[in-house]
Every structure is written in structure tokens, then in C-alpha cells.
Amino acid sequence: MGSVRCPAPLPVDLCTLETKVNDLHRKLDLLLSQNTGGCPMCLTCAQHKRQQEATASQLSSQAKLLESLERKVLNIQTALETVLQDLEEKHSTDKVSIPLTVLQRRKSLPDEVYVHLDKTRNLNVTQHGHNVAYRKVKNQAERAGAVSANKLTAAGIQIKISPVPDKNTLAAKPQSPPKTCIKVIDDVPPQPAPFPHRFVSLRPNSLGDTYNIHTTEVLGGGRFGKVHRCTESKTGLRLAAKIISTRNVKEKEMVLNEIQVMNQLSHINILQLYDAFEVKNQVVLILEYVEGGELFERIVDESWSLTEVDAMVFVRQICEGIHYMHQMYVLHLDLKPENILCVSRTGHQVKIIDFGLARRYKPREKLRVSFGTPEFLAPEVVNFDFVSFPTDMWTLGVVTYMLVSGLSPFLGDDDSQTLNNVLMVNWYFDEDAFEHVSAEAKDFISNLLIRERSGRLSAAQCLKHPWLNNISEKAKKSNIVLKSQVLLKKYMARKMWKKNYIAIAAANRFKRLGSSGSLTSLAV
């Protein structure tokens, strides 16, 4: 086997570049909120126009800065192309041996596999001449120090090849003991909303007379728009304002459906609706305010150490909310991690949010849907088959898997591969990520990620599962910190990169519109 030389380091510090991108993304978010959200009641008032003019020059400046950033990304791409070409010319026939352990109980792999760069510049993994799924050996390869391959969303594939460590050295290397922590598990249910359950109907514009929306404080955002902190003028009650664009009849019908669904739900693990207003081409939902942020963002915080008992507390509360929804014949159909919020930054209480895609379940009607995030979709959604309560339970299995391991079980290199993994129910317990995860947790997940809907646990059965019971006793015996926190940081970083590209595209649009003096057309 020929020797493999490490390529020269890239000319650009990617960590520094990523930090700059993130900072610019936050600045653009703030400028955009100032430019488009200053006056939800009247988007053409004189005050709003003055605010737009004041921020137009700032937007133009940020656009120029991001244009420079794009050039740096192009330089990275060029450098990576050079690395790939060098590897193809000098090492196209080299094969790197990787020590590999058994990844699945049901299927044993050989003691070594081969990773090589083919003529199409793709990394292939072969065992005795047969291609195998690269994602199954990637972590093993990285741990062995032989090959590290990470897809960069703007610049192709970054290849790093280093010498393979001696097998005897690997075997003799002592393993460090698992990290532990001492903590008190707060498994007390969350407090109910600071107001009684209300039946809300969409009212005409009287928002400014009733609520003060803090447009500079963005609590979150997504496909619908943005969420800002707001205060009820009369009582001083802290709330959240979710501003949704309704440019056509279909979008308005979706918001009306969300209001109808939330009117039916009153549970401590479900965010409550307080009021709703229609403002021209927007609907503003006034919601219960929680300050803890998204669950996964809370978990990756440096001040937090995640144990399996923490995961039990979180999952049990999610199950409580799902069980209640299903009792009320409501399907959420979008139970991804972004839609699970922490009540505070210190406790364990969570609430389920965002019922924009929820549906009423009617036993005599066959419901099909064609929306959602690929890695969280159930097989029946991908197949455009009938959906029901087990569809939500599949997504709970995906979220639980990620919570205890930090890995996304079906995530592929692109959406097509991800959807294929879902259809084939192609998942496994990664040996390293699940090293300190209990057999009960694995059994819980295994009984949710099942192709046949009738075979999945219901929410009621989940609440009776051994993994989600006797939590206080388990907290006294187990304090091992899971590895999922580190892996979730990488997962969240990849998501941030996607947002950064959207920011760059938006900056270019701002630049074009700013030069033509038509920034006012950006108001939504």
C-alpha cells in the first residue's frame, strides 16, 4: 500500500470565518426586524418609513461585508478543489485500512474496511469490493484517525488523511472513565400558563391599543415569520407575539386552523394561546411567554451537563403533552426539536409549540400530508400514505434518539438520501454514541422507530414504559454525562451554516434593493 501524504492546510481559518458569518447573520436579523417589524399595525406610516431610511445604509454596509465573505468562501472552494485534485492524482489507488468493530448486533462487518477517493471525487467505503453505507463507518474512521470527511455546505468536501495508528497501540491505549456530574433532577411539572384557558377568535386590528410589541427582541423564528416579546398594556403581563404573513387565502386558512386547534388544548406541557389579531396581510398570535429557548439549544449550553435521567424527564413531559393531544384527537405532525421549548434556562420543564401543521384526527377520514422536515418524517408521510397517532410517535422516537446520542438516525448527505433512509427504516445504535445509554432507553427507541404503525408504542404505553418510570430512584444511581451534548453541538453548527447561506442571499437582495431605493418593498 502506498504512503499517504497529508495535504497542506487550507489558507483560510474556517473557525474564524464561521464566527464572522454568525455575527453578520445576527446583525442582519436585527436590522431586518428593525426595518420590517417596527410597526405591525401600519407598515406604511411615516415613522416606519423613517426607520427604513435610517437602517438602509446599515443594510448596505452589511451587504458589502457579506459580499467580501462570499469571496472568502470561493477561495476556500478553490483550495479544496486543489486538495481533491492532488489526492486524485497522487493517491487514487491508495487504500487506507481502518480498524472497525461490530456496528450492529444483527449484522457483523469485517475487521477492516477500505476508504478511497474514486474518479468522481466521492469518498467510497468498500468491504471486499462491495460498497457499504459510509455514514455507518464514518465515526469509526474518525476515531481511528485514518480518514475524516465533513461536508461543507458552501465549499464541497474537506478531506483529511493521516497515518493509521498501529493496532497494538490502539488496543493498549487506556480508556478514560466516563464523565460524571452531581445534580438535582427537577422533575416537577411546569406551572400552568399565567392566565386561564381562553377561546380565541381572530379580531380586527386593535393591537396597538392593547399590546406593546418589543420588535428588537426576537425570541425565535421560522417558516411563518418571527416571534417577539410583548407586554399587555393594561396588566403588564409578559407574552409573546408570533407575527405570521398571510398573503393568500391558503396561508390565512392555515393560521385559522392553528387557532382552532390551540383553542381545544389546555395542558401544562402545551403552549397556550392568549389572543389573535388580523393586521392587513398579517396575523399576530399572542402566546404564553417562556424564556428557556429551544430544548437542544439549552442542552448544548456550556453550563449544562446532560445525563440520561435528564433525557428521561424531558421525554416524559413530551409524552404527557402528546398523550393529551391524542386524547383530544389532535395530530401535531411537526414534533421536531425546534418545537419543544424550555420554560426556563435552569429547570427541566418543557412545552410543545407550533400547531401550524396540526390536524384534527377524524377516524372515518383518511388523512394524508406532504410536509415536514425530512429527517423527522415517518415512512407513511414519505410514502404519502394515511397518517394517524403513530405518526407523532415515530417523530418522538427520532427526537429521543437524538437526545441521548446527539446523532440524527436517518440524516443523510442530502434530502434524497435522508428520505431513502426513512423509507428503508435504515438506522442503528452507534456503538460510541450509545456507550453509556441504558438498555431501557434503547428498547424505548426501538419500539417507536418501527415501519408498521400498529407496532409502535402509543403515548399512553410510553408513559408506562420502564425507562420513563422511577426517575427519582434512577437519579440516585446514575450520574454519567452523555456524549450527546458534544455531538449535538456539531448538529446545531450544521444547521447554523444553512441559515448563514440564507443570510448571504438576503444580503445580496438588500444590496440590490438598496441601490434601487426600493427597500420599502421588503415589509412583510
LINFENGI-V208682 format. One record per backbone hydrogen bond with DSSP energy under -1.0 kcal/mol. NH is the residue of the N-H (numbers start at 0). CO is the residue of the C=O. Records with the same first field share a line. If there is no record, write none. Layout:
# LINFENGI-V208682
NH=CO ; CO
This chain:
# LINFENGI-V208682
16=12
17=13
18=14
19=15
20=16
21=17
22=18
23=19
24=20
25=21
26=22
27=23
28=24
29=25
30=26
31=27
32=28
33=29
34=30
35=31
36=32
44=41
48=44
49=45
50=46
51=47
52=48
53=49
54=50
55=51
58=54
59=55
60=56
61=57
62=58
63=59
64=60
65=61
66=62
67=63
68=64
69=65
70=66
71=67
72=68
73=69
74=70
75=71
76=72
77=73
78=74
79=75
80=76
81=77
82=78
83=79
84=80
85=81
86=82
87=83
88=84
89=85
90=86
95=114
97=112
99=110
113=125
114=95
115=123
117=121
120=117
123=115
125=113
126=129
129=126
131=124
135=132
136=133
137=133
140=136
141=137
142=138
143=139
145=140
147=159
149=157
151=155
157=149
159=147
161=145
169=165
170=166
171=167
172=168
180=478
186=184
202=275
209=206
210=206
211=230
213=228
214=212
216=213
218=226
219=226
221=224
226=219
227=240
228=216
229=238
230=211
231=236
232=209
235=231
238=229
239=286
240=227
241=284
242=225
243=282
244=223
245=280
251=247
252=248
253=249
254=250
255=251
256=252
257=253
258=254
259=255
260=256
261=257
262=258
263=260
269=266
270=351
273=285
274=285
276=283
277=202
278=281
281=278
282=243
283=276
284=241
285=274
286=239
287=271
290=342
291=341
294=339
297=293
298=294
299=295
300=297
303=300
310=306
311=307
312=308
313=309
314=310
315=311
316=312
317=313
318=314
319=315
320=316
321=317
322=318
323=319
324=320
325=321
326=322
327=323
328=325
329=324
330=358
335=333
338=335
339=336
340=350
341=292
342=348
350=340
351=268
352=338
358=330
360=328
364=361
375=372
376=373
380=377
381=377
382=378
383=380
384=379
386=366
390=387
392=388
393=389
394=390
395=391
396=392
397=393
398=394
399=395
400=396
401=397
402=398
403=399
404=400
405=401
417=413
418=414
419=415
420=416
421=417
422=418
423=419
424=421
425=420
426=424
433=429
434=431
436=433
441=437
442=438
443=439
444=440
445=441
446=442
447=444
448=444
449=447
454=451
455=452
456=446
461=457
462=458
464=461
467=464
468=465
473=469
474=470
477=473
480=178
481=305
486=482
487=483
488=484
489=485
490=486
491=487
492=488
493=489
494=490
495=491
496=492
497=493
498=494
499=495
500=496
501=497
502=498
503=499
504=500
505=501
506=502
507=503
508=504
509=505
510=506
511=507
512=508
513=509
514=510
515=511
517=512
520=517
521=518
522=519
